[in-house]
Amino acid sequence: MFPEPMQPPSHRHELEPPFAETLARLHPSLLLHGNNQEGEDKLCCRTMALRGFVDWRGNPINREVHGGLRATWFMHFITNMVNVPILLNLVTYLHGTMHMGVSGSATTITNLVGATSGFSLIGAFLSDSYITRSKTILLFGPLEFLGYGLLALQAYLPSLHPPPCNIEAELSDCKEVNGANAALFYTALYISAFGEGCVRACLPSLGADQFDHEDPSEVRQQSSFFNWYTFGISFGGFVGLIFIVWLENYKGWDIGLGFCAILILLGLIVVAAGLPFYRNQVPEGSPLTRMLQVLVVAFRNRRIELPEKLEESQESNAEPGTVEILPQINSLKFLDKACINRGKDGAWSLCSAAQVDETKTVLRMLPLFVSSMFGYISNPILFTFTVQQGGMTNTRLGKIHVSPATLFIIPITFQMVMLAIYDRFIVPFLRKRTGYASGITHLQRIGIGFAAMILASVIAAIVEKKRKEAAVQMSLFWLAPQFFLLGVSDVTSFPGLLEFFNSEAPKGMKSIAAALFWCELGLASLLATFLVQVVNRATRHGHHGGWLEGTSLNNSHLDLFYWVVTVVGLLAFLNYLYWAKKYVYHQDPHIVDEPSVDQDSP
């Protein structure tokens, strides 16, 4: 069903003499008398002084000190303990304290999610082009702390928010936040969104930089990192939904928001403490400029025919009409014309093979970006409406009454349990039988998640129909299969997409790839909202509202809507399978047989 990965060509680089001299000055003890080659070999074993990676001071990397799982430990603290509960509970603050309408509150949250995704692209571009990822996090992360601090200050001082009132009983007397107070609120909100977007784009890529994709042990550790990174997001949301929501609702929004600001500051301090252990990729300039140069030069050379055997042209690349270096990706051949030397110098006249490969890699990933975005539409729909279904069931678990807001904890709990089982037991079992570092390929893992969403939609439709027909209130346990399949989906598709974009993206675009992943999730949520609106408009007849426009789920047709979601998910899944089958991996997901110590990337 899915393609076998392409075996990438070997990139083993010999230690260049000038570089060996530099390392000799840094580590003279490693160059033995009368045997410089042996000294260089020992130096290579200890030092990853490779193209593009340095420590935080710009010095060569030592494997024994830099990178690995130890370096990633410092990144797990700054997770979604703050953002998940804030997004889910912010509508209460906007409606109850700022006196915004229901529609205005929902729109504000939707705009905030979209802005965070957009800001992540800015942070990703800066980290890939000009500053390292760790510096980007520490430079822009404090903005998130500042934003939450301002929000806490506004919630604390009565003069900075509207006076209290019962918005339900005295709607005409309640004043919505406006003027300078509204300006302060939106400024603080979007300052925090900018900081969060930059951190969100750089953190997974910085984590992936800590592992050498040519070292078998580190390949396995990298795959495990993405699993535990996802676990950290789920665990942060789990703790936040219990503790932070409790603080906000019972101790005051000023205390809840202030505590969020403190958590963010502590997370940044922990990330900063790991600086001496990080492997940092040195930015190589704007990747977007390099891609544009390839497209422009290839277009200019569109009338020049490529040699039948490009290999023969490599020997004479100084002469006009020849190819500089043979690109390694065989598809999108027309872009190879950017390597033809027409006798003119300059970046806009002749491109390197690395530039062409970088551009090809991005263009080949675009169909999977779009198809997986459509495949993910079912996830936010199922998550939202399953929780609403839970609110209509008997939520008593023995003597414990589970509130509707707390129901979000159930799918998160499933995710955490299954992530731990998947990483500790399933992946090692599959790895021995398939030879893949992740047990299965990234695209297979994503496909399993999409298939789980389809099955969850079918079960949700059947359960909802049964709930409406039941004579007595249905137990919450009937929703367990939906919650379980939602957990399966997030265990597979979420980290699978994140790892796929990171591993397949060019070296100079890792942060941009992570930002695109977050944008994909945001766009999928917007498409889900659009699908709800389209279905409501199509099923609206006269004075009768659409399927989902009832006053409650009991007089709505959520079961029929679930069947629509099933059809949409199935079509999206088939489209995804088509592009996944055509895709050829740029990075081989198999585990290499022997570790390599002189690779040019970690």
N, C-alpha and C positions, 0 to 999 in steps of 0.2 A: 504493500500500500504506500509506503514511504520510500524515498530514494536512498540508496546506499551512498554514504558520503564519499566525496572525492578525496583521494590521497594527495595532500598538498606536497609540492616539491620540497626537497631538503633545503634548508637555509643555513647550514653550518658555516660560520665565519671564522676564519683564522685570525689570530690576534695580530693586528697591524703593528709594524715596528714603532711608529710614533706613539701609539697608544701604549705599547709595552714599555717604552721609555718613561712615559708619564707614571705608569703604575710602579715602575722600578723606583722612582723617586718617592712615591707614597709608601711602598712596601719593599724596601731594599733587602730585607731578610729573606724574601721569597725567591730572589734570583741567586741561585747557587753559583759558586765559583766554578768556572770551566764548563758549566752546563746550563746555559740560559734557557734552553727549551724546557728542561725539567722544571726550572723555576717558574716559567710562564705557565706550565701545566698546573702546578700547584696553586699559582695565583688565580687561574681561571676557576679552579675548584672552589676557592674561597670567595672570589669576588665576581659579582655580576656587573662588572664595569662595562656594560653593554650599551649599544646605541639607544639613547633615549631614556635611560633610567638612572636616577641618582638618588642620594639620600636628601634630607631636608636642607643640608648645607651645600649641595651640589657636588658632593664627593662620590666616588664609585661605590657600588652597593656590595655589601658583604652578606652572603647567604646566611651565615651563622647569626647575623644580627638583624637583618632587614627582611621584611615580608613574612609569609607563612601565616598560619592560624593565629599566632601570638599577636601579630599586627592587627588582625581583624577584630580581636577582642575589644579594642578601643572604639569600634564603630557601632557596636550593637546597642549601646546605651541610648544614643540619640535616635530613637525610633518614633513610632506613632502613638506613644502614650498620651501625647498632647493633642495631636491633630485629629485622630479618629473621634474621641469623645466631644471635642469642640465642634466639629462639623455636624455631628449627630444631635447635639444639644443646643447649638447656637440659635436655632429657630425659636426656642423657648425664651432666650435672652432678647432676641430682636422683637418678638411679639409682646412679651410681658414687661420688659424694662424699657426698651426703646419705642414701644407702642407702634411698631410697623404692622401693616396688614399681613394677612396670611400669604397673599400673592407676593407682596414686596419682600417678605422674609425669605420665601423660597427662592425668589430671583436673586437676592443678595448672596445666598449660599451657593447657588449655581454659578454666578459670576465669579465668586471667590475661588471655586474649584477650577474654573477655566483659566482664571488669571494665574493661579499657582502653576498650572501646566505650561502656560506661556512664559512665565518668568523662568521656569526650569530650562527652557531653550536658551535664554540669555546667559544664565549661569553656565550651562554646558558649553556654549560657544566660547565664552571667556576662558574656561578651564582647559579646553582642548587647543585653544589658539595662542593664549598669552600667559596664563598663570597656571600653576599646578592645581590638581584637584583638592589636595589638602589645604592649600592656601585659599582657594575659592570658598571652601566650607568655613574656614576661620575668618575670612574677610567679610562674607555676607551673612553667615549664620547669626552674628550678633544683632542683625536687623530684625530677625524673628523675636529675639529676646526683647528688643526695644518695642516692637509692635505690641506684644502681649503686656509689657509693662505699662504702656499707654492705655491699653484697654482696661487693665486693672485699675489704673488711676481714675479713669472716667467712671468706672462702676463704683468706685469708692466715694468720690466727691459728688454730692447731690446737685451741685451747680452745673455739672458737666453732662447730666442726662435729664430727661423729662421727669416731672414730679410723679410719684406713685399714684396709681388709680386702678380701678377694676375695669380693664379694657372690654370685658364682656358685658358688664352691667351698665357702665357709664361710657360707652363708646364715643359719644359726642363730646364729652369733657376731656378725653385723653388727647394729649398733644404728642404728635410724632416727633422724634428727634429731628432738629433742623438747624440751619445756620452754622455757627462756628462749632457747635457740638457735633453736628452731623459731619462737618469737615474733619474734625478730630477723629471721629469714629472710623470713617472710611480711610483716612490716612494711616491710622494704626493698623487697620485690618489688612491693607494692601502692602504696608511695610513688612508685616509678618509673613504675608503670602510670598513676597519677593525673597525673603531670607529662606523660607521653607522650600521654595522652588529651586533655589541654587543648591541647597543641601541635598534635596531629593535627587537631583540630576547627577551629582558628583559622588555621593556615598557608595552606591553599588559598584561604580566603575573603579573607585579607589580601592575597594575591597578586592575586586578581580585583579587589580594590578599587583597584588601581593603574591600571586602564584605564577609559576613558570609553566606555560602550557606544553612544554616539551619534557617536563619532569613528571613521570607517572604518579608519584606520591602527591605532588602538588596539583596535578590535574584532578585527582580525586578530591583533594581538599577544596579546590575551587568550586566544584559541583556541590559539595557539602555546604560551602559558604552561602550560596544562593538559597539553599533550603533553610538554613538557620537565619539568614537575613529576613526571609519571609516569616519565619517563626517569630522573630523579634518584633515585626510589625504586628502580628496577631497577638502576641503576648502584651505588647504595649497597649493595643486597643482593649484587650481584656481587662487589664489593671485600670486603665483610664475610665472605661465605662462603669466600673464599680466605684472607684475612689474619687476620681475627679468630678464625675457627674454628681456624686453624693455631696461633695464640697460645694459645687455650684448651686445645687437645689436646696440644700439645708443650711449651709454656713454662709452663703452669699457669693455672688458672682465676682466681687472684688477679691475674695480669698481664693476662689477657684482659678481665676485668671492670673492672679499673682503667683500661685503655686505653679501654674504652667510656665510662667516666665522663669522661675527658679529652676525647674526641671530642664528647660532648654539651656540655661547658662551652665548647669552642671554637665549636661551632655557635651557642650562645646569644650569645657575644660578637660573632660575625659578624652575627646578627640585630639586636643592639643597635647595631652600627655603622651600620646602615641607617636608624635612626630619623629622622635629618634629611631623608630622601628619601621617606618613606612618606606616602600619603594615608590618613588615619584617619577611619573613619566614627564619628560621635558616637552613642553608644547612646541609644535613645529610650524606655527603660523596657521592662518585661517584655512581649514579644510574646504570650506565653501568656495574660497578663491581658487584653490587647486582644482576642484571639480569644474568650476566655470572655465578655467584655462583649458582643460581637456576638451570640453564641449566646443569652445571657440576654435581651438587649433584643429580639431577633427573636422569641423565644418569648413574651415578655410582650405583644408586638404581633401575635401570630398571628391574632387575630380582626379586626384592622384591615385593610381592603382597601387595596392599593396603588393610587394613581391610574393611570388607563389610559395617560396620557402623563406620564411622570415629569419630562420637560423643563419642562412648564408649571408644575410645583410648585417648581422651584428658585428662582423669583423671590420666593416668599413663605415662605421657610423659617423665619421668625420666628413664624409662626402655628401653633398646635397642629393636628395632623393633616396636616402637609406634610412633604415630603422635603427633607433638608438639601442634599445634592449628589447628582447622578446617579452611581451606581457605574458603572465602566467595563466590568466583566465581566457578560455577559448571562445566564450560567447561574446556577443556585442562587438563583432569584429570591426565595425566601422569606426569605433573609438581608437583602434590601433593606429589609425592614420595620424593621431596626435603625436606619435613617435617618429614620424617621417621628418628627416632633416632637410629643409629646403634651402639651407645655406644661410639662414638668419638665426641670430642668437636672441635670447630673451625668453622669459617664462610664457609669453603669449605667442611664441612662434614655435617652440619645441617643448614637449612634455616628456617626463621620464616614464618608464614602464610602471614605476610604483604609483605615480599619479593616475595612470590609466586603470591600473588594477583597483585602486581606491574608488574611482568613479564607477567602474563596472560593479564592484561589490555593492555599493549603495543602490544602484539602479536595479540590480537583481533582487534586492531585499524589498523593494517597494511593493510588488504584488502581494507578498506575504504580510506586509504591514497593513495593507488595505483589507485583505481577506480575513486576517485575524481580528481586525477591528470590528468587522461585521459579525464574526463568530462570537465576539465577546458581548454583543448586545443583550443576550439572554441573561447574563449574570446580574447586572444591576436590577433588572426587572424581577427576576426570581427572588433576589435578596430582599428587595423592598416589599413585595406583595406577600412573600412567605411570612415575614414578620407581622404584616397586617392580618394575615390569616390567623396567626398565633394569638393576636389580640381578641379574636372572635371565638376562641376555643376555651375550654376549661383549663385555666393555667395553674390550678392548684396541684402541687407535687407533694402529696401527703398533707402536712400542716403548713407548708410554705406556699405563699402566693407569689407568683412570678409576674411582675409588672410588664406591660408591653414594651417599655423602653429597654428593659433588661433582656428581652428576647434576642437582641443583637449578640449577646454573649454566647448563645447556643451555637450558631455556625462558626464563630471564632474559636470556641472550645474544640469543635470537631476538627478545625484546621490545625490547631496546635498538636492535638493527639496524633492525627494522621501524618503530619510533617515529621514528627519524631519517629514514628514507625517506618515511614517511607525512607528516611535518611539512614536509620540505624539498621534496618533489616531488609527492606525490599531492594534498595539500590545495591548493596553488596551481593545479594542473591542474583540479581539480574546481571550485574557487572561480570561475574564469573562465567556466565553463559553467553553473553553478547559481546563482551570485550569493550563496550562503551563506558566511558568514564562516568556517565550519569545513569548507567544501567540500560537506558534506551536513549534514542536520539532526542534532541530538543523538539523537533517537529512532531515526533511520535507522542511525546509527553503533552505537548499543546493539544494535539488531536484528541487524546484521551479526555482532557478537560472539556473540550467542546462537546464530545459525545456524552459526557456526564451531564452537561447542561441540558441537552436534548431529552435525555431520560428523565431528568428532574422535572422538566416542563410537562412531560406526559403524566408522571405520577402526581404532580401538583394539580393538573386538570381533573384527574379522577378523584383525588382527595377533596378538592373544593366542591365538586358536584355532590359527593357523599355528605359533606358537611352541611350543605344547604338543604339536603333531603332528610337529614337526621332528625328524629323526634326529640332527642335530648342533645344537650350541648356536647360536642365532640371533645375528646381529650387532646391535650397538646401533643401527646405521644404519636398521634397520627401523622404529624408533620416531621417526625424523625427521619424518614427516608429522604425527604426533600433537603433537610439540613445536612444529612450525610453526603448526598450527592453534590451539594454546594461546597462542602468541605473538600470532596474529591476534586472538584473543578479548580478550587483555589490552590490546592496542593500541587496540581499538575500544570494548569495553564498559566497561572500567575508567575511562579518562578521559572517555568519553561520559557515563556516569552522574554522575561528579563535576561535569562542566561543566553538565549538565542541572539538577541540584539547585541548583547555585550561581546559574545564570542565571535560573531560573524562580522561585526562592524570593523572597519579599518582602524589601525592602531591610533591614529590621530583623531578619531571620532567616537571614542568610547562613551564619553559623557553625553554627547549629542544623541547617541543611540539610546542611552538610559532615559534621557528627556523625552525622546520620541515614544518610548514605551509608556511613560506616564501620560503623554498627550493622547496616545491611543486609547487608554482607559477612559480619559475624559471625553474624547469624541464618541466612544461607545455609549457612555451615559447620556450624552446629548441625543444620539440616535435613538436610544431607548425612549427618551422623553418624546421625541418626534413620532415614534411608532405608536405610543399611547394616544397622542393627539390625532393621528391619522385614523386610528381605529374608532375613536370616539366620534369623529366627524363622519366617518363612513356608516356608523351604526345609529346615528341620530335620526329620528323620524318624528317630525311634527313637534308635539310637546313632550315627547319621550326623549330622555337624554341618551347618551351613548352607553356602551357596555360598562364603562368604568366611571360614569357620572352620577351614580346613585349616592344617596346620603350615607349608605354603609355597604359593606360587602354583601349583606343579605339581600339587598335589592339591586345588586349589580350582577354582571355576567363575567366574573373573573375566570370561571372555568372555561368559557368559550375563548376568552382572550388568551388563556394559556395554550390553547390549541393553535392560535395564530402564532404565538411565540415559538411553538414547536416547529411549525412549518418554516418560519423565518430562520430559525436555528439550523434546521436540516439543510435548507438551501445554502446558507452561509458555510456550513460544514462541508458540503460537497464542493463548493467553490474553493474552500481552503485546501481540501484534499488534492484538487487539480494542481494548484500552485505548489503545494508541498511535494508532490510527486515529481514535478519538473525541476525543483530546486536541487542544486548540487552544492554541497558544503564547501566553503572556502577553508575552514579549519576542520581537520579530521577529528570527529568526536571519539575515535578509538583511542585507547591508551597506548602510547608508544612503548616499545619493548624495553628500551634502556633510557635512563635519564641522560639529559644533555646539559652540560655545564657551560657551554660557550654560545648559548642562544642570545638573540638580540632583543628578547622581550621576556618579561617575567611570567 
